[in-house]
Amino acid sequence: MRYHLELENIEEMRREAGIDDVELREAIGALRAGDSVRLTARVGTRTFPGVCLLIRITSIRGKLFRGRVDRKSSSTTLAQVKAGSLLTFTQDHIHSVVGKRDCDS
């Protein structure tokens, strides 16, 4: 089954709100394959709130990132997104860089 997964452009949302997150940009610049990040995603309509996905980065080429969903979301809205699903995204989609704490999705 095919579905349309939309990733939130977090950087654009921050700019519109007047937020300049220098620390996040620095953390993103230091990312390597094997590191984990959080992305905010939704399927279909914007009626539902976005859901946090924990992604383990598999490759970085310039501003283009690829990664796999580290674990299935507990959200029924994103039930189609399985652990191991491959996603392509940019640094603008990164909500946060994961330290030792897991995503609270």
C-alpha positions in Angstrom: 0.0 0.0 0.0 1.4 3.4 -1.0 0.9 6.4 1.2 2.0 10.0 1.2 4.1 10.9 4.2 4.7 14.6 4.7 7.7 15.8 6.8 7.3 19.2 8.5 9.8 21.8 7.4 10.8 22.7 10.9 13.5 25.2 9.9 10.8 27.2 8.0 8.4 27.1 10.9 11.2 28.4 13.2 12.1 31.2 10.9 8.4 32.2 10.6 8.2 32.3 14.4 11.4 34.4 14.7 13.5 31.5 16.2 17.2 31.2 15.2 18.4 27.9 16.7 22.2 28.1 16.2 22.8 25.2 18.5 20.6 22.9 16.4 22.3 24.0 13.2 25.7 23.2 14.7 24.5 19.8 15.9 23.1 19.0 12.5 26.5 20.0 10.9 28.2 17.4 13.1 25.8 14.5 12.2 27.3 11.3 10.7 25.8 8.0 9.5 24.6 6.1 12.5 23.4 9.2 14.5 19.7 9.6 15.2 17.4 12.5 14.7 13.7 13.3 15.3 11.5 14.3 12.4 7.9 15.5 12.6 5.7 13.7 10.1 2.0 13.4 9.1 0.1 11.3 6.6 -2.5 12.9 4.4 -4.3 15.8 6.0 -3.0 18.6 8.2 -6.0 18.1 10.5 -4.0 15.7 12.7 -1.0 17.0 14.7 2.4 15.9 13.5 4.0 12.8 15.0 7.6 12.4 16.1 9.6 9.8 14.3 13.0 8.6 15.5 15.3 8.2 12.5 18.8 6.6 12.3 20.8 8.2 9.6 22.2 5.9 7.0 23.9 8.4 4.7 24.5 12.1 4.2 25.3 13.6 0.8 25.5 17.4 1.0 22.2 18.6 2.4 20.4 15.3 1.6 20.0 12.8 4.4 18.7 9.2 4.2 17.7 7.2 7.2 15.6 4.4 8.5 12.7 4.6 11.0 14.4 3.4 14.2 11.1 2.1 15.7 7.5 2.1 14.7 5.5 5.2 15.8 2.8 4.5 18.5 0.5 6.9 16.6 -2.4 5.3 14.7 -2.2 8.3 12.3 1.2 6.9 11.1 0.5 3.2 11.5 1.7 2.6 7.9 5.2 3.8 8.8 7.0 0.6 9.8 10.3 0.3 11.7 13.1 0.1 9.0 11.2 2.2 6.5 13.6 4.4 4.5 13.1 8.1 4.4 14.9 10.9 2.5 15.0 14.3 4.1 17.0 17.5 4.4 18.4 19.3 7.4 15.3 21.6 7.3 13.2 18.7 8.4 15.2 17.8 11.5 13.3 18.7 14.6 16.1 17.7 17.0 19.3 15.6 17.3 19.0 12.7 19.6 21.4 12.5 22.6 21.0 9.6 25.0 17.2 10.0 25.3 14.8 8.3 22.9 12.0 10.0 21.0 8.8 10.3 23.1 6.5 9.3 20.2 
